[in-house]
Amino acid sequence: MITLIALVFCLTLALGVPVAFCLGLTSLAALVAADVPLKLMAQRMFTGIDSFPLMAVPFFVLAGELMNRGGTTRRIIDFANVLVGRIPGGLAHTNVVASMFFGGISGSAVADAAAIGTILVPGMVRKGFPAGFSAALTAAASTMGPIIPPSIFMVIMGVTTGLSIGGLFACGFLPGALMGLSMMVMSYVIAVRRKFPRETEPFSLPRLWRAFVSAGPALLSPVIILGGILGGIFTATEAAAVAVLYAFILGRFVYREMSFSELKSIFVHSGVTTAVLLLIIGTANIFAWVLTSEQIPTRIAEAMLSLTSSHFLILLIINVLLLLVGMFEEGGATIIILAPTLLKVAQAVGVDPLHFGFIMVFNIVVGLLTPPLGVCLFVVCGVTGLPFTRIVRAVTPFIILELALLMVVTYVPDLILFVPRLLGYVQ
C-alpha cells in the first residue's frame, strides 16, 4: 500500500496534475486497493472543511480583494513611499514596507504578491529598476503575509493541530518585523552596489501628514483585526468577517473608489480563490486519513526519534524535511498532512507547541519562493510577464536570507515566544 501511495503521488505530481487532484487521485487509488467504500472519500473531504475556524479563510480572501479594488492598497503604498522612498533604492523599500502593512490585512502571500506587484513592479521598472529584481523583491516581500498576523496558514495550523490561533498570531509579530528589516537591509546593499534610484521629492512633515491621513483608515484595519483577537473581543473567524465589513466601508463610502457593480466580480474572484484553497484542504484531509490508516505518520515519528533525541538535530531534520516538501507541495496541504505527526515529534524533545507551529509556517513561507512550485514566483510571473527562470535567479539572494532567518526562529525560541508569553498564551 505504501508503494502504491508513493507511486501514484509521485507520478501525478510529475505529470503536472494540480495538487488538489494529485492528493485526491492518490487517496482514491489507496481506497480502491484497500476495498474501502468510496463514500468515505466524500465524507472525509467534507469533514476536512466543516470547521468554524476555517470560515476565516474565505473572509480574509474577500477582505484582501475588497481592499485591493477599493483603493486601500494604493494608499498604503503611497504612505510607505513617503516614509522610506528617500532611502537609496527607494521604491524597493516602499515595496517591503507596503507588503508589511498589507500582510497585516490579507494574511495571504498570494494576495500580497498580486496586489503589490500589479502596482509597484511597473512603477519600479519605469524608475530604472531591473525588471527581474523588481519581480523577485515583490515575491520575497509578499511572503511576510503569512508571517505577520493575521495569517491564513496559521488559521489552518490551529484548526489542524488544536493550537491557539491567537497564540500563533502573536508569534508572528517580532519575526515579521525582523523579516521586513532584513529585506530592507538587503535591498539597501543591492541598491548602493548597483546604483538604483531613490525618490527625489524632499521629505516633509506636511507631505507625511497628508499621506498618513489618506492611508490612516486603511492602517487602522490590522489594529481592529488583531486588537479584537488578542483582546478577546472576537475570534479569528469573527475578526475576518469584521475585516470584510470594514474593507467594504472603506472602499465604498470612505475612499469611494468601488461601486456596487464591481461587487459581482469581487465575489466571483474571491469565491474561485477560496474554492481552490478548500478543495486542497478537503483532499489533503482524506490523504491524511489514508496515511494515518497505514500508520505512516507513526512510522515517520518513530524513525526520526530513533535517529537522535537531540533537540537541535530533530529541529534540523524537521526543517530539511519541510523545505524539501515545500518545493513540491502546497502549504495548506502540507500542514494538514504533516503537522500533527511532526508536532508530536517536536514535543517529544521538549519544543514548545506554539514555537513548532510557527517554525512550520515559516518553512512553508520559504516554500512559496522555491521552485518548482514556488507559488509567489508564478504570481509575479503572471503580473510581469517575465520568464520563470529569470525570476528564480533574481530571487535566490532572498531565499538565502529567509533560510538564515529560519535558523534564527528555529534556535532562538524567545524571539518567537516573547509576545505570546506577554499575552498569556505561554506559561
VMD Tcl script that draws the C-alpha trace (Angstrom):
set ca {
  {0.00 0.00 0.00}
  {2.83 2.40 0.85}
  {4.43 1.66 -2.52}
  {1.14 2.32 -4.31}
  {0.62 5.62 -2.47}
  {4.16 6.80 -3.24}
  {3.94 5.70 -6.89}
  {0.60 7.38 -7.66}
  {1.51 10.54 -5.77}
  {4.91 10.97 -7.47}
  {3.52 10.08 -10.90}
  {0.63 12.56 -10.76}
  {2.92 15.25 -9.35}
  {5.49 14.65 -12.12}
  {2.74 14.87 -14.77}
  {1.84 18.34 -13.52}
  {-1.55 17.38 -12.12}
  {-2.86 20.17 -9.81}
  {-2.04 19.49 -6.18}
  {-5.66 19.04 -5.09}
  {-6.30 16.37 -7.75}
  {-2.91 14.78 -7.08}
  {-3.90 14.24 -3.44}
  {-7.41 13.14 -4.42}
  {-6.28 10.60 -7.04}
  {-3.70 9.13 -4.67}
  {-6.32 8.75 -1.96}
  {-8.78 7.22 -4.44}
  {-6.20 4.64 -5.58}
  {-5.47 3.69 -1.97}
  {-9.17 3.32 -1.09}
  {-9.85 1.18 -4.16}
  {-6.83 -1.03 -3.41}
  {-7.98 -1.45 0.21}
  {-11.58 -2.17 -0.90}
  {-12.90 0.67 1.26}
  {-16.32 2.15 0.32}
  {-15.68 5.23 -1.80}
  {-18.32 7.24 0.03}
  {-15.68 7.59 2.74}
  {-13.77 9.92 0.41}
  {-16.65 12.39 0.22}
  {-17.27 12.12 3.96}
  {-13.65 12.82 4.90}
  {-13.35 15.68 2.43}
  {-16.47 17.30 3.86}
  {-15.22 16.74 7.41}
  {-11.96 18.45 6.48}
  {-13.67 21.71 5.55}
  {-16.59 21.53 8.02}
  {-14.88 23.77 10.56}
  {-15.95 27.11 12.04}
  {-12.36 28.48 12.30}
  {-11.78 27.66 8.61}
  {-14.51 30.17 7.72}
  {-11.82 32.79 8.38}
  {-10.11 31.75 5.13}
  {-12.80 32.96 2.65}
  {-13.39 36.09 4.74}
  {-9.71 37.08 4.71}
  {-9.52 36.36 0.97}
  {-12.57 38.57 0.38}
  {-11.22 41.33 2.65}
  {-7.96 41.44 0.69}
  {-9.83 41.60 -2.62}
  {-12.08 44.43 -1.38}
  {-9.11 46.44 -0.16}
  {-7.24 45.96 -3.42}
  {-10.22 47.09 -5.51}
  {-11.25 49.86 -3.13}
  {-8.07 51.92 -3.27}
  {-6.66 50.76 0.07}
  {-3.56 49.13 -1.45}
  {-2.58 52.25 -3.40}
  {-2.86 54.47 -0.33}
  {-0.75 52.08 1.73}
  {1.90 52.16 -1.00}
  {1.81 55.98 -1.13}
  {2.25 56.20 2.64}
  {5.11 53.71 2.60}
  {6.79 55.65 -0.19}
  {6.71 58.86 1.84}
  {8.24 57.01 4.81}
  {11.14 55.25 3.08}
  {11.27 56.48 -0.52}
  {14.26 58.75 0.14}
  {16.49 55.84 1.17}
  {18.78 54.57 -1.64}
  {16.71 52.09 -3.63}
  {13.58 53.99 -2.51}
  {10.83 52.05 -4.27}
  {12.41 48.75 -3.18}
  {11.96 49.79 0.45}
  {8.46 51.03 -0.35}
  {7.70 47.55 -1.71}
  {8.82 45.87 1.52}
  {7.04 48.30 3.87}
  {3.83 48.18 1.83}
  {3.94 44.38 1.95}
  {4.30 44.52 5.73}
  {1.22 46.74 6.02}
  {-0.83 44.75 3.51}
  {0.22 41.46 5.11}
  {-1.36 42.70 8.33}
  {-4.68 42.85 6.48}
  {-4.89 39.98 3.99}
  {-2.97 37.15 5.69}
  {-2.08 35.77 2.24}
  {1.21 35.89 0.35}
  {-0.55 35.32 -2.96}
  {-2.91 38.26 -2.42}
  {0.03 40.41 -1.33}
  {2.12 39.50 -4.40}
  {-0.76 40.16 -6.78}
  {-1.88 43.44 -5.18}
  {1.56 44.99 -4.62}
  {3.07 43.55 -7.81}
  {0.36 44.93 -10.08}
  {1.03 48.48 -8.88}
  {4.69 48.61 -7.83}
  {6.57 46.42 -10.30}
  {5.67 48.56 -13.36}
  {6.47 51.67 -11.30}
  {9.88 50.30 -10.27}
  {10.72 49.40 -13.87}
  {9.76 52.90 -15.04}
  {12.07 54.39 -12.40}
  {15.02 52.33 -13.67}
  {14.97 49.20 -11.50}
  {15.71 45.92 -13.31}
  {12.51 44.01 -14.01}
  {13.93 40.78 -12.57}
  {14.92 42.40 -9.28}
  {11.56 44.20 -9.00}
  {9.61 40.99 -9.51}
  {11.85 38.95 -7.21}
  {11.63 41.51 -4.40}
  {7.84 41.61 -4.74}
  {7.65 37.81 -4.47}
  {10.01 37.73 -1.48}
  {8.32 40.60 0.36}
  {4.89 39.02 -0.16}
  {5.95 36.04 1.95}
  {5.64 38.27 5.02}
  {1.86 37.98 4.54}
  {1.57 34.58 6.31}
  {4.12 35.62 8.98}
  {2.68 38.96 10.07}
  {-0.73 38.28 11.64}
  {-3.41 37.59 10.61}
  {-2.33 34.56 8.59}
  {-4.36 32.00 6.65}
  {-1.66 29.35 7.17}
  {-1.79 29.95 10.94}
  {-5.57 29.50 10.87}
  {-5.14 26.14 9.11}
  {-2.38 25.19 11.57}
  {-4.63 25.97 14.52}
  {-7.56 24.04 13.05}
  {-5.39 21.01 12.24}
  {-3.42 20.74 15.50}
  {-5.68 22.38 18.06}
  {-3.11 25.10 18.80}
  {-4.38 28.55 19.74}
  {-4.83 30.63 16.59}
  {-4.42 33.81 18.64}
  {-1.20 32.40 20.11}
  {0.13 31.60 16.64}
  {-0.75 35.13 15.50}
  {1.16 36.53 18.48}
  {4.23 34.51 17.45}
  {4.48 36.42 14.18}
  {4.99 40.00 15.39}
  {8.73 40.08 16.11}
  {9.82 37.67 13.31}
  {7.67 39.61 10.84}
  {9.38 42.87 11.79}
  {12.80 41.18 11.62}
  {11.96 39.76 8.20}
  {10.96 43.19 6.87}
  {14.05 44.93 8.26}
  {16.32 42.21 6.85}
  {14.83 42.61 3.38}
  {15.26 46.37 3.58}
  {18.92 45.96 4.55}
  {19.50 43.58 1.64}
  {17.68 45.95 -0.73}
  {19.83 48.83 0.52}
  {23.07 46.92 -0.07}
  {21.99 45.88 -3.57}
  {20.77 49.40 -4.35}
  {24.06 51.01 -3.33}
  {26.13 48.47 -5.27}
  {24.02 48.71 -8.42}
  {23.19 52.43 -8.07}
  {19.42 52.03 -8.03}
  {17.41 55.28 -7.94}
  {15.62 56.78 -4.98}
  {12.78 59.26 -4.66}
  {13.83 62.84 -5.36}
  {10.87 64.60 -3.78}
  {12.07 66.00 -0.46}
  {10.69 64.64 2.78}
  {8.41 67.00 4.67}
  {6.09 66.67 7.62}
  {3.10 68.13 5.73}
  {3.58 65.55 2.94}
  {3.88 62.77 5.53}
  {0.75 64.02 7.29}
  {-1.28 64.09 4.07}
  {-0.21 60.53 3.21}
  {-0.96 59.38 6.76}
  {-4.43 60.94 6.76}
  {-5.20 59.33 3.39}
  {-3.91 55.89 4.47}
  {-4.98 56.17 8.12}
  {-8.32 54.32 7.80}
  {-6.56 51.53 5.91}
  {-3.77 51.31 8.51}
  {-6.42 51.03 11.20}
  {-7.60 47.70 9.76}
  {-4.87 45.46 11.28}
  {-5.30 47.28 14.60}
  {-9.01 46.40 14.62}
  {-8.42 42.80 13.48}
  {-5.54 41.94 15.79}
  {-6.71 44.06 18.70}
  {-10.05 42.28 18.64}
  {-8.49 38.81 18.51}
  {-5.73 39.33 21.06}
  {-8.04 41.35 23.31}
  {-10.56 38.52 23.40}
  {-13.31 40.61 21.80}
  {-13.88 38.19 18.92}
  {-12.46 35.01 17.42}
  {-10.23 34.84 14.34}
  {-13.26 33.89 12.23}
  {-15.31 36.79 13.54}
  {-12.32 39.09 13.03}
  {-12.16 38.05 9.37}
  {-15.84 38.91 8.96}
  {-15.22 42.30 10.62}
  {-12.32 42.84 8.18}
  {-14.68 42.26 5.23}
  {-17.22 44.76 6.55}
  {-14.51 47.34 7.27}
  {-12.91 46.86 3.83}
  {-16.28 47.34 2.15}
  {-17.00 50.53 4.11}
  {-13.55 51.91 3.23}
  {-13.78 51.15 -0.48}
  {-17.39 52.22 -0.99}
  {-18.06 55.04 1.47}
  {-14.68 56.42 2.63}
  {-12.45 56.26 -0.47}
  {-15.41 55.93 -2.88}
  {-13.36 54.01 -5.44}
  {-15.52 50.89 -5.51}
  {-19.00 50.73 -6.99}
  {-21.74 48.24 -6.22}
  {-21.44 46.93 -9.78}
  {-17.88 45.73 -9.01}
  {-19.06 43.52 -6.17}
  {-20.06 40.71 -8.53}
  {-16.55 40.31 -9.97}
  {-15.03 40.70 -6.48}
  {-17.24 37.93 -5.07}
  {-16.58 35.66 -8.06}
  {-12.79 36.11 -7.88}
  {-12.77 35.61 -4.11}
  {-15.04 32.57 -4.47}
  {-12.74 30.92 -7.01}
  {-9.68 31.54 -4.83}
  {-11.48 30.18 -1.77}
  {-12.78 27.14 -3.67}
  {-9.25 26.22 -4.74}
  {-7.96 26.52 -1.16}
  {-10.83 24.50 0.33}
  {-10.56 21.81 -2.36}
  {-6.90 21.40 -1.44}
  {-7.77 21.28 2.26}
  {-10.53 18.70 1.61}
  {-8.38 16.36 -0.49}
  {-5.48 16.80 1.93}
  {-7.75 15.64 4.74}
  {-8.66 12.36 3.01}
  {-5.00 11.88 2.07}
  {-4.01 12.40 5.71}
  {-6.65 9.82 6.73}
  {-5.20 7.29 4.27}
  {-1.68 7.87 5.64}
  {-2.90 7.54 9.22}
  {-4.76 4.31 8.46}
  {-1.50 2.88 7.12}
  {0.33 4.16 10.25}
  {2.78 6.07 8.07}
  {2.92 9.17 10.34}
  {3.66 6.95 13.35}
  {6.47 5.22 11.48}
  {7.92 8.56 10.42}
  {7.85 9.82 14.01}
  {9.45 6.64 15.34}
  {12.13 6.75 12.64}
  {13.02 10.36 13.41}
  {13.21 9.77 17.16}
  {15.27 6.61 16.64}
  {17.90 8.62 14.79}
  {18.54 11.04 17.64}
  {16.98 12.52 20.76}
  {18.86 15.79 20.30}
  {16.60 18.84 20.31}
  {18.97 20.58 17.88}
  {19.14 17.71 15.37}
  {15.41 16.91 15.47}
  {14.58 20.51 14.57}
  {17.18 20.43 11.81}
  {15.69 17.21 10.37}
  {12.18 18.71 10.53}
  {13.37 21.85 8.73}
  {15.11 19.89 5.97}
  {12.04 17.66 5.51}
  {9.65 20.63 5.32}
  {11.90 22.55 2.92}
  {12.01 19.56 0.58}
  {8.26 19.01 0.81}
  {7.67 22.74 0.29}
  {9.35 22.57 -3.10}
  {6.58 20.29 -4.39}
  {3.55 20.62 -2.09}
  {1.02 23.37 -1.40}
  {1.34 24.90 2.07}
  {-2.15 24.20 3.41}
  {-1.96 20.55 2.37}
  {1.48 20.21 3.96}
  {0.13 21.46 7.29}
  {-2.85 19.09 7.29}
  {-0.77 16.05 6.32}
  {2.39 16.55 8.38}
  {1.68 18.97 11.24}
  {0.05 16.51 13.69}
  {2.90 13.99 13.29}
  {5.76 16.48 13.42}
  {4.19 18.28 16.39}
  {4.34 15.04 18.40}
  {7.99 14.58 17.44}
  {8.85 18.15 18.41}
  {7.03 17.89 21.74}
  {8.87 14.63 22.47}
  {12.16 16.57 22.55}
  {10.78 19.49 24.53}
  {9.83 22.01 21.81}
  {7.00 24.36 22.75}
  {3.92 23.64 20.57}
  {3.47 27.28 19.50}
  {7.17 27.50 18.64}
  {6.89 24.41 16.45}
  {3.71 25.72 14.79}
  {5.47 28.92 13.84}
  {8.57 27.07 12.59}
  {6.36 25.00 10.29}
  {4.57 28.08 8.93}
  {7.94 29.76 8.29}
  {9.15 26.69 6.38}
  {6.02 26.82 4.23}
  {6.66 30.51 3.58}
  {10.12 29.69 2.25}
  {8.47 27.08 0.02}
  {6.44 29.86 -1.62}
  {9.72 31.06 -3.17}
  {11.44 27.79 -4.01}
  {11.00 26.22 -7.45}
  {9.49 24.19 -8.99}
  {6.24 25.01 -7.10}
  {7.07 28.49 -5.78}
  {3.53 29.88 -5.87}
  {4.57 33.51 -5.36}
  {7.05 33.20 -8.23}
  {4.25 32.15 -10.57}
  {2.08 35.03 -9.36}
  {4.70 37.65 -10.19}
  {5.38 35.85 -13.48}
  {1.74 36.38 -14.37}
  {1.82 40.02 -13.25}
  {5.07 40.94 -15.02}
  {5.18 38.54 -17.97}
  {8.83 37.72 -17.16}
  {10.27 34.22 -17.71}
  {10.14 31.98 -14.64}
  {13.89 31.22 -14.80}
  {14.78 34.91 -14.74}
  {12.78 35.50 -11.58}
  {14.27 32.39 -9.94}
  {17.81 33.73 -10.48}
  {16.88 37.13 -9.10}
  {15.09 35.76 -6.03}
  {17.97 33.46 -4.93}
  {19.56 36.02 -2.52}
  {16.20 36.47 -0.82}
  {15.75 32.70 -0.46}
  {19.17 32.54 1.23}
  {18.11 35.37 3.54}
  {14.91 33.56 4.51}
  {16.84 30.34 5.17}
  {19.11 32.29 7.54}
  {16.05 33.73 9.28}
  {14.59 30.21 9.51}
  {17.64 29.16 11.52}
  {17.17 32.15 13.81}
  {13.48 31.46 14.53}
  {14.26 27.75 14.99}
  {17.06 28.09 17.52}
  {16.11 31.34 19.27}
  {12.69 30.41 20.66}
  {12.46 33.51 22.88}
  {12.17 35.63 19.73}
  {9.00 33.71 18.83}
  {7.53 33.23 22.29}
  {8.20 36.66 23.82}
  {4.91 38.23 22.68}
  {2.76 35.09 23.29}
  {4.25 34.92 26.79}
  {3.34 38.56 27.44}
  {-0.23 37.91 26.28}
  {-0.60 34.78 28.39}
  {-0.54 32.16 25.62}
  {2.65 30.58 27.01}
  {3.34 29.98 30.69}
}
mol new
graphics top color blue
foreach p $ca { graphics top sphere $p radius 0.5 }
foreach p [lrange $ca 0 end-1] q [lrange $ca 1 end] { graphics top cylinder $p $q radius 0.2 }
display resetview
